[in-house]
């Protein structure tokens, strides 16, 4: 596996009908990973479960689904708002030695420890790289993936309400009083 990922871009590529992760490492090199819909559907379910299982601040919110949804939405919006806009990672213009050949991800391993989820991307032959995600970073990536699913027009019935844009109060089926 290569060094530490400095930043990455995830985008839907229509003519490939799959997602492309372009990862930039500290040494300036770039690795591109292809992620299929089938793989992403299974991965996202596990990532959402991890976020859902993580303790919500404020005590017993998990006992109240409406309150839990509102808290999850708040946490998601906070994570999204803290994202810094930056140029997308691209491999064009790099010297041959700085651009690694693209790889198709065949499976992903997840490992929890402390407050970090290690996501290891693997091809059929070998481990490609491992990326640690703290909760906020994972929420940011989930938001990016959700937006890409919308662009791709992929059905993602598994997406929870709290990640979808809209009014939390109306989606929670609560009455609004003026």
C-alpha positions in Angstrom: 0.0 0.0 0.0 1.0 3.6 -0.6 1.5 6.5 1.8 -1.1 8.7 3.4 -4.0 10.1 1.4 -3.9 13.9 1.6 -7.2 14.4 -0.2 -9.6 12.7 -2.6 -12.4 13.3 -5.0 -15.4 10.9 -5.6 -17.4 11.5 -8.7 -19.9 9.6 -10.9 -18.6 9.0 -14.4 -21.6 8.6 -16.7 -19.9 6.8 -19.6 -18.5 4.2 -17.2 -21.7 4.1 -15.1 -19.6 3.8 -11.9 -17.9 6.0 -9.4 -14.3 7.1 -9.6 -12.2 7.9 -6.5 -9.1 10.0 -7.3 -6.8 10.0 -4.4 -3.8 12.3 -3.9 -1.0 11.2 -1.7 1.4 13.4 0.3 4.2 12.8 -2.3 1.9 14.3 -5.0 1.1 11.0 -6.7 -2.4 10.1 -7.7 -4.3 6.8 -7.6 -7.6 6.3 -9.2 -10.0 3.6 -7.9 -13.2 2.5 -9.7 -16.1 1.6 -7.5 -19.1 -0.3 -9.0 -22.7 0.3 -7.9 -23.0 -3.2 -6.5 -19.9 -2.7 -4.3 -21.1 0.7 -3.2 -24.6 -0.4 -2.4 -23.2 -3.0 0.1 -20.5 -0.6 1.4 -22.8 2.3 2.0 -25.2 0.1 4.0 -22.3 -0.8 6.3 -21.1 2.8 6.6 -24.6 4.0 7.4 -24.8 1.2 10.1 -21.5 2.4 11.6 -22.8 6.0 11.7 -26.1 4.9 13.1 -24.5 2.7 15.8 -22.2 5.5 16.9 -23.5 7.1 20.0 -25.6 10.1 19.5 -25.0 13.1 21.8 -27.8 13.9 24.2 -28.5 10.5 25.8 -31.5 8.4 24.8 -32.1 9.7 21.3 -32.0 6.2 19.9 -35.1 5.3 21.9 -37.0 8.1 20.1 -36.8 7.6 16.3 -38.0 11.2 15.6 -35.4 12.7 17.9 -32.7 10.3 16.6 -33.5 11.4 13.0 -33.3 15.1 13.9 -30.0 14.5 15.7 -28.6 12.5 12.8 -29.7 15.3 10.4 -28.1 17.9 12.5 -24.8 15.9 12.7 -24.9 15.4 9.0 -25.5 19.0 8.2 -22.7 20.1 10.6 -20.3 17.7 8.9 -21.3 18.9 5.4 -21.0 22.5 6.4 -17.5 22.0 7.7 -16.3 20.7 4.3 -13.7 23.0 2.6 -14.2 23.6 -1.1 -11.1 22.6 -3.0 -10.1 21.7 -6.5 -10.9 18.1 -7.5 -8.1 15.6 -7.6 -7.1 14.9 -11.2 -4.4 12.7 -12.7 -4.1 14.8 -15.9 -0.8 16.7 -16.2 1.1 14.4 -13.9 4.3 12.8 -14.8 4.0 9.1 -15.6 5.7 8.1 -12.3 3.3 10.3 -10.3 0.1 8.7 -11.8 -0.5 5.1 -10.7 -2.6 2.9 -13.0 -6.4 2.9 -12.2 -7.6 -0.1 -10.2 -11.0 -1.7 -9.9 -12.0 -2.2 -6.3 -13.3 -5.7 -5.8 -14.0 -5.6 -2.1 -13.7 -3.4 1.0 -12.7 -4.3 4.5 -13.8 -2.2 7.5 -12.1 -2.1 10.9 -13.3 -0.1 13.9 -10.9 1.1 16.5 -11.4 4.0 18.9 -13.2 6.8 17.1 -11.9 5.8 13.6 -13.2 3.5 10.9 -10.4 2.1 8.7 -11.7 1.5 5.2 -9.4 -0.8 3.2 -9.9 -0.9 -0.6 -8.8 -4.1 -2.2 -8.5 -5.5 -5.7 -8.7 -9.2 -6.5 -5.0 -9.5 -6.1 -4.0 -7.1 -3.3 -4.8 -4.4 -0.8 -4.8 -1.1 -2.7 -4.9 1.3 0.2 -6.4 2.0 3.7 -8.1 5.2 4.7 -9.0 6.1 8.2 -12.3 8.0 8.6 -13.4 9.9 11.8 -17.1 10.2 12.2 -17.3 13.7 10.6 -15.2 12.7 7.6 -17.3 9.6 7.1 -20.5 11.7 7.2 -18.9 14.1 4.6 -18.1 11.2 2.3 -21.6 9.8 2.7 -23.0 13.1 1.7 -20.8 13.2 -1.4 -21.8 9.6 -2.3 -25.5 10.5 -1.8 -25.1 13.4 -4.2 -23.4 11.2 -6.7 -26.2 8.6 -6.5 -28.6 11.4 -7.3 -26.6 12.5 -10.3 -26.3 8.9 -11.5 -30.1 8.4 -11.0 -29.3 5.2 -9.0 -32.0 4.0 -6.8 -30.7 4.0 -3.2 -33.7 3.0 -1.1 -31.3 2.4 1.8 -30.5 6.2 2.2 -31.9 7.4 5.5 -34.1 10.5 5.7 -31.5 12.4 7.7 -29.0 12.5 4.7 -31.6 13.8 2.3 -32.0 17.5 1.9 -35.3 19.0 3.1 -37.1 20.1 6.1 -36.4 17.8 9.1 -39.7 18.7 10.8 -41.9 17.9 7.9 -40.0 14.7 7.1 -40.4 13.5 10.7 -44.2 13.7 10.3 -44.6 16.2 13.1 -47.2 19.0 13.1 -46.1 22.5 12.3 -47.8 25.2 14.3 -47.7 28.8 13.2 
